[in-house]
């Protein structure tokens, strides 16, 4: 089974898509952590 080597353009697109996905996930995780932090800190003890 021969795996064709993708052209450089495809590799760049793949790396860019992966970077965007990781950035988006990190962005969402940051928002969730901020919301959780403010929610926990606003609860009276």
Beta strands, then each sheet from edge to edge (+ up, - down):
end
